[in-house]
């Protein structure tokens, strides 16, 4: 970058005109180019990267086989979406100018480029890494995170295929995870208390999962009573192994109903469980 800056100042003093490489851009089927013109190298580079992204967007739309997309249900939904290529490319590689100079009118010219082969390889590695993470993550509390991860894989895969990458298997995300929810009571609890507590927690959990007594995932809620104080010990087990645990305690105020108290406990419980999952 220092060499480019020195060259720019030198050419500016000479009053050089727009370079021929800018007026007659390079053509190479194995590369994607971008050109930018502005009052500084830095701002011209930004415009060149935007130009490259636009060129890549055209390449994606013109070269990707729509028939293959329609045949692949896992990426079919992406045909109507605008792929954020800018963020995808920024995450993959740090694009630097391959040519840059300024003229005597405070106009700077920049060319940037990306090798399609390098971009394909980077995308393939990133897809494989995300696939491995997706397949190794089975927690029901991570369902939303897995959905977000799957969407990122899809976007990368569309770009990967459009650049000429060879098809590869893409894993699917289950519609909703399943889990077994068990309540264990130690104390004198009314039917209405149990009903409200269980419904409150079930309503939260069924937003992202399905109840199934045959699931290997089991969420156990132990409800313990001591005078007017109630404690919920919550644990998540997979194949008998405890993976998460949390505890909630509260004391009933005589001025509130048992149903209200039960619902308040349930809300506190699922707020604890929310922390067991990551954002997408």
C-alpha positions in Angstrom: 0.0 0.0 0.0 2.9 2.4 0.7 4.3 1.8 -2.8 0.9 2.6 -4.3 0.6 5.8 -2.3 4.1 6.9 -3.5 3.3 6.1 -7.1 0.0 8.0 -6.8 1.7 11.2 -5.6 4.4 10.9 -8.3 1.9 10.5 -11.1 -0.2 13.3 -9.7 2.8 15.7 -9.9 3.3 14.6 -13.5 -0.3 15.3 -14.4 -0.8 11.9 -15.9 -4.1 11.1 -17.7 -6.4 8.2 -17.1 -4.4 5.0 -17.6 -5.0 2.7 -20.5 -5.7 -0.2 -18.2 -8.6 1.7 -16.8 -9.9 2.8 -20.3 -9.4 -0.7 -21.7 -10.1 -3.1 -18.7 -8.4 -6.5 -18.5 -10.3 -9.6 -19.7 -9.7 -13.0 -18.2 -12.4 -15.6 -17.9 -10.7 -17.0 -14.8 -10.9 -13.7 -12.9 -13.5 -11.1 -11.9 -12.5 -7.4 -12.1 -13.7 -4.2 -10.6 -12.8 -0.6 -11.5 -13.1 2.5 -9.4 -12.5 6.2 -9.9 -12.5 8.9 -7.2 -10.5 11.6 -5.5 -8.3 9.2 -3.5 -7.0 5.7 -3.7 -9.0 4.6 -0.7 -12.4 5.9 -2.1 -11.6 4.6 -5.6 -10.8 1.2 -4.1 -14.2 1.1 -2.5 -15.9 1.9 -5.8 -13.8 -0.7 -7.5 -14.9 -3.4 -5.0 -18.5 -2.3 -5.5 -18.0 -2.7 -9.2 -16.5 -6.1 -8.7 -19.4 -7.2 -6.6 -21.8 -5.9 -9.3 -19.9 -7.9 -11.9 -20.1 -11.0 -9.7 -23.8 -10.5 -9.2 -24.3 -10.5 -13.0 -22.1 -13.6 -13.2 -24.2 -15.4 -10.6 -27.5 -14.5 -12.4 -26.2 -15.3 -15.9 -24.2 -18.5 -15.3 -26.1 -20.3 -12.6 -28.2 -23.2 -14.0 -31.7 -22.4 -12.8 -32.8 -25.9 -13.7 -30.5 -27.3 -11.1 -31.8 -24.9 -8.5 -35.4 -26.0 -9.2 -34.4 -29.7 -8.8 -32.7 -29.1 -5.5 -35.4 -28.3 -2.9 -32.7 -27.3 -0.3 -31.7 -24.2 -2.3 -34.9 -23.6 -4.3 -36.0 -20.8 -1.9 -32.9 -18.8 -2.8 -33.8 -18.2 -6.4 -36.0 -15.3 -5.4 -33.6 -13.8 -2.9 -31.0 -11.2 -3.4 -27.6 -12.6 -2.3 -25.6 -10.2 -0.2 -22.4 -10.8 -2.1 -20.6 -7.8 -0.5 -20.7 -9.4 2.9 -19.9 -12.8 1.6 -16.8 -11.6 -0.3 -15.6 -9.3 2.6 -15.7 -12.4 4.9 -13.8 -14.5 2.5 -10.9 -12.4 1.3 -9.2 -9.0 1.8 -9.3 -7.4 -1.6 -6.4 -5.2 -2.5 -5.8 -3.1 -5.6 -3.8 -4.8 -8.4 -3.4 -1.5 -10.2 -3.7 2.1 -8.9 -2.6 5.6 -9.9 -3.7 9.2 -9.8 -3.6 12.0 -12.4 -3.0 15.7 -12.1 -6.7 16.5 -11.6 -7.0 14.8 -8.3 -8.5 11.7 -9.9 -7.4 8.3 -8.8 -8.0 5.0 -10.6 -8.0 1.6 -9.1 -8.4 -2.0 -10.4 -9.2 -4.9 -8.1 -9.6 -8.5 -9.0 -10.5 -11.9 -7.7 -9.5 -15.3 -9.1 -12.5 -17.5 -9.6 -10.5 -20.6 -8.6 -9.4 -19.0 -5.4 -12.9 -17.9 -4.5 -14.3 -21.3 -5.2 -11.7 -22.9 -2.9 -12.4 -20.4 -0.2 -16.1 -21.0 -0.5 -15.7 -24.8 -0.5 -13.6 -24.7 2.7 -16.1 -22.4 4.4 -19.1 -24.6 3.4 -17.3 -27.7 4.7 -16.6 -26.0 8.0 -20.2 -24.8 8.4 -21.5 -28.3 7.4 -19.3 -29.9 10.1 -20.7 -27.4 12.7 -24.2 -28.0 11.6 -24.0 -31.8 11.7 -22.3 -31.8 15.1 -24.9 -29.6 16.7 -28.1 -31.4 17.8 -29.3 -29.5 20.8 -33.0 -28.5 20.6 -32.0 -25.1 22.1 -29.7 -24.5 19.2 -32.5 -25.0 16.5 -32.7 -21.3 15.6 -28.9 -21.1 15.4 -28.8 -24.2 13.1 -31.4 -22.6 10.8 -29.3 -19.4 10.5 -26.2 -21.5 9.9 -28.1 -23.5 7.2 -29.1 -20.3 5.4 -25.5 -19.2 5.3 -24.5 -22.5 3.8 -27.2 -22.1 1.2 -26.0 -18.6 0.2 -22.4 -19.7 -0.1 -23.4 -22.8 -2.1 -25.3 -20.8 -4.7 -22.3 -18.5 -5.2 -20.0 -21.6 -5.2 -22.0 -23.3 -7.9 -22.4 -20.2 -10.0 -18.7 -19.8 -10.2 -18.2 -23.3 -11.5 -17.7 -25.3 -8.3 -18.6 -29.0 -8.4 -21.9 -30.0 -6.7 -21.5 -31.3 -3.1 -24.0 -32.8 -0.6 -25.7 -30.2 1.6 -27.2 -31.3 4.9 -30.7 -30.5 5.8 -32.1 -29.0 9.0 -34.9 -30.9 10.6 -38.2 -29.1 10.6 -38.2 -29.0 14.4 -36.2 -30.9 17.1 -38.0 -33.3 19.4 -37.6 -33.6 23.1 -39.3 -35.3 26.1 -40.5 -32.9 28.8 -40.9 -34.4 32.3 -42.1 -32.8 35.5 -41.3 -34.3 38.8 -43.1 -32.8 41.9 -41.9 -33.0 45.5 -44.6 -31.2 47.6 -48.3 -30.5 47.9 -49.2 -28.7 44.6 -52.7 -28.2 43.4 -53.8 -29.4 40.0 -54.3 -25.8 38.8 -50.7 -24.9 39.9 -49.3 -27.9 38.0 -51.4 -27.2 34.9 -50.4 -23.5 34.6 -46.7 -24.2 35.3 -46.5 -27.0 32.7 -48.5 -25.1 30.1 -46.3 -22.0 30.5 -43.1 -24.0 29.9 -44.6 -26.1 27.2 -45.8 -23.1 25.3 -42.2 -21.7 25.2 -40.6 -25.0 24.3 -43.0 -25.9 21.5 -42.1 -22.7 19.7 -39.0 -24.4 18.5 -39.5 -28.1 19.2 -42.0 -31.0 19.4 -42.8 -33.1 22.4 -42.0 -36.7 22.0 -41.6 -39.3 24.7 -39.2 -41.3 22.5 -36.7 -38.5 22.0 -33.2 -38.9 23.2 -33.4 -35.3 24.4 -35.1 -35.1 27.8 -35.9 -31.9 29.7 -36.5 -32.6 33.4 -38.2 -30.0 35.6 -38.0 -30.9 39.3 -40.5 -28.9 41.4 -39.6 -28.7 45.1 -41.7 -27.0 47.8 -40.5 -25.7 51.1 -43.1 -23.7 53.0 -44.2 -20.9 50.6 -41.0 -21.1 48.6 -40.8 -23.2 45.4 -37.7 -24.2 43.5 -37.4 -25.5 39.9 -34.4 -27.5 39.1 -34.2 -27.8 35.3 -31.8 -30.1 33.5 -31.4 -31.2 29.9 -30.2 -34.7 29.3 -29.1 -36.5 26.1 -28.9 -40.2 26.3 -28.8 -39.9 30.1 -25.9 -37.4 30.2 -26.7 -34.0 31.7 -25.7 -31.2 29.4 -27.5 -28.2 30.9 -28.9 -27.3 34.3 -30.4 -24.3 35.9 -32.4 -23.4 39.0 -35.2 -21.0 39.7 -36.6 -20.1 43.2 -39.5 -17.9 44.2 -41.8 -17.2 47.1 -45.5 -16.8 46.7 -47.0 -13.6 47.9 -50.3 -14.1 49.7 -51.8 -11.4 47.6 -51.3 -13.2 44.3 -53.1 -16.4 43.1 -51.4 -19.7 42.8 -52.0 -19.7 39.1 -50.2 -16.3 38.7 -47.4 -17.6 40.9 -47.1 -20.7 38.8 -47.0 -18.7 35.5 -44.3 -16.4 37.0 -42.2 -19.4 37.9 -42.6 -20.8 34.4 -41.6 -17.6 32.7 -38.5 -17.5 34.9 -37.7 -21.1 34.0 -37.8 -20.6 30.2 -35.8 -17.4 30.5 -33.1 -19.5 32.0 -33.5 -22.1 29.2 -33.2 -19.4 26.6 -29.6 -18.9 27.6 -28.8 -22.4 26.5 -29.2 -21.5 22.9 -27.3 -19.1 20.6 -28.6 -16.4 18.4 -28.6 -17.3 14.6 
